[in-house]
Amino acid sequence: MSLFNLEGKIALITGSTKGIGKAIAERMAEQGAIVVISSRNQDACDEVAAGIIVQGGKAIAISCNINYQEQLQNLVTKTQSELGSIDILVCNAAINPFFGSSQEIPDSAFDKIMHANIGSVHRLCQLAIPRMAEKGGGAVVIISSIGGLKGSNALGAYAISKAADMQMARNLAVEWGPRNVRVNCIAPGLVRTDFAKALWENPEIYEATVSKYPLRRIGEPDEIAGAAVFLASDSGSFTTGQTIVIDGGGTIAG
């Protein structure tokens, strides 16, 4: 059996109707996981789930706005009632409503970023991990960012939230490791997604970025999805509390 096999595993992936989240859902489904597609829009969730089913995979769709605790609760409760205990939790959904210096960010935007990007991950882990442990173990993958490893003059609050993701993974890995629950982060560099479009569609920012990447290009969603499959499967069974950087070499050369 393949070390990357996810046959029969239940994988809940937030922000999975496009970009990195969608790629992770599709690749996990290819490996046999039953995937839960989730984002704010139910129609978009239904469309992605239907596409996976057409390709021979198994998927259901449950909309959720990560800004609301009751919707996070509903997402986990509904997943568990329809499919059973969650084996794999991928916390991918995040927001960044402000691009600019920390001095200029409105309090409302700062609070939104912290509430969504840190609070929702914390809450989802609280809701899902205990039943993972009861079942014998599981895996959590948090999609962070290299922004959490570097200083920034335009993504300050977002970068703080992504650094917090890495620490959350370390804390939870220590807390739940004895119950065979592994928690890891992936820190992508610039990836061709709608979320990062403001960066890679701007010629000046794009050229400045890729000029510092040894591979001289930005990443594609599938290049992050492969690492998520690794961390969720038996191939990553001795990996926990880590942040895997996938950035075309940007952080080692920039």
N, C-alpha and C positions, 0 to 999 in steps of 0.2 A: 504494500500500500504506500502511496506517495506520502512523503513527509508534509506535503502541503494540503493534504486531503481534509476537507471540512464537511464531509458527508453527514447530513442530519443535524448539524449544529445550527442553532438559532442565532442569527446575527442582526442586531439592531444598529442601524447606522443613521445618525442625524445628518441633516443637510445633504441628503443623498439623491436629490433630483437633478443635480448638475455637478460639473467639475470633479474635484477629487472624491467627494462622497459618492457620486454616481459611479465613478470608475471602481471604487472599492466594492460597492454593492454588486456590480456586474461581475467582477473577478472572484469575489467570494461565492457568488451563485454558481459560477463555472466550476468551482471546487466542491460543490455539493451543498453549500450552506442554504438554509431557508432564510431569506433576507427580509428585513422589515424596512421599507422605504419610508422616509419621513422628511418633511419640510413643512413650511407654513401652508402651502397650497395643496389641497386634497386632489385636485384634478392633475396637477403635476406629479404627485405621488402615484396616482393611479396609472398614469401614462408610463412612467419608468418601470413600475411593477409589471405592467402588461408586456412591455418590451422584453423583460427578463424571462417571463413565462413563455413568450413566443420562441425564445432561444432555447427552451427546454429547462429553464431554471425554476425555482420555487420562490415566490415573493408575495408579500401582502403590503398594503399601503395604509399608513396611519399618519394623518397630518398632525403637526405639533409646532407651535411657536415657542422656542426655547426661553423666551422672556417671561413666560407665565408658569408658575410652579404647578398649578392645577393641570395644565396641559402636559407637563413632563410626567406627572403622576399618571394621567390617563394613558400616555404613550406606553409606559412600562406595564401598567395594569392590563391594558388591552392586549399587549403583546403576550403577556404571561397567560391570560385567559384563553387566547386563541391558539397559541403555539406551545406554551409551557415556559419553563425557566430559560432565561437568556444565557447563552453560552459565550457570546462575543458582543461586547458593547464598543461601538466606535463613536466617539464624541468628535464630530467634525464640524457641526454648525457653529458659526461665529459671526460677529458683526464688527464693522469698523466705520462708524458714521462720521469720522473726522480725520482729515488729512492736514496736518500742520503742527506747529510747535506746541509743546506742553503748556507754555505760558498762555496760549490763546485758546485752548480747548474749553468749551463751556462745561460747567459742572454737570449739566444734564447728559452731555455726550460721554463724559468720563464715567459717570455712574452707570450708564447703559452698557458700556463696554465691559466694565467689571461684573455687572450683574449677569450679562449674557455669557461672556466668554469664560468666566471663572465660576460664577454661581450655578449655571446650568450643568456644567461638568460635575461639580461637587454634588449637586442634587441627584443627577442621574446615577452616579456611582453609589450614593447612599441607597437609592431605590433598587438597583439591580444587583449589586455585588453580594448582599447577604444570601439571596437564593442561589446565586452561582456557587457560593461556598457550600451551601447545603447539598447541592447536587454533586459536589466533588471537585469543583474548580471551574475556571473560566479565564477569559482574557479581556482586558480593556485596552483599547488603543485610543489615545488622545492625539488629535492632529494639532500640533503646536505650530511653530514657525521659527526660522532663524532670526526673526525679529526679537525673539526672547533671549538671544545670545549676543546681540550687538546693540550698541547705542543707536538712536535714531533722532533726527531733527524734524521728522514729519509723522512718525508712527508711534509716538511715545506711549500713550495709554494702551494701544493695541499690543505693543511690545511687552509692556508690563504684564498684561493678561496672559501672554504666551509664555513668559518666563514662569508665571504662576502655575501654568499647566504642567511644566516640567517638575516643579517641586511637588505638585499634587500627586503626580505619578510616583515619585520617590516615596512620599509619605504612605500612599495606599499600598505600594508594593511591600513596604515593611509591615504594615498592619495586616494585610491579607495573604501574604506569602505562605504562612503556616497552614492556610486553608486551601492552598493550591490555586489561588487567584493571582494572575500576573497582570501588572499594569505598566504600560510603556507609552512613550510619546514618539511621534514622528515630527521632525522639524523640517518642512520643505523650504527651499529657497523660492525664487520667483517661478511660478508655474502658470501655464496658459489656461486660466480659468476666468469666468466672469467676475469673480470676487476680486481678482487682481488686475482686471482690465485697465484700470486707471494707470497702472504702472507699465504694463507691457505694450499698451497701445500708444503711449507717449514715446516718440522716437528718441528724445534726449535721455529719458530715464532708462529706456530699454538698452540703448547703446552703452550708457554708463555702467549698467548692471552687467551685461554679458561680457563687457571688456575685462571685467574682474573675475569672471568665471573661467576656470581652465578649459571647460568644455565649450566655451564661447556660444552658449545658447541657453534658453530657459527650459524648464522641465515641462513634461506632459503629465496629465492626471494619472495615466497608467503606471508611470514610473514611481508614483507614490503608492498606488494600489498594491503593487507587488510586495512592498515592505509590510503593508497592513496584513496581507495574507500570511506572510512569514510569521509575524508576531502573534497572529491568532491561531496558528496551526501548531502541530507537533514539532515543526522545524524550529520554532521559537520557544520550545518548552522550558529552556533553561535561561531565558532572557526575561528579566523583570527590573523595573525601576530605571530603565534606560531611556535616553533620547537619541534616536537615530536621525542623523542629519543627512538630508538628501537635497543637495543644493548645487550640483555641478561643480563642486569644489570651491564655491564662493567664499566660505568662511575660512578656508585654509590659505587662500591667496589674496583676499581683498584687503 
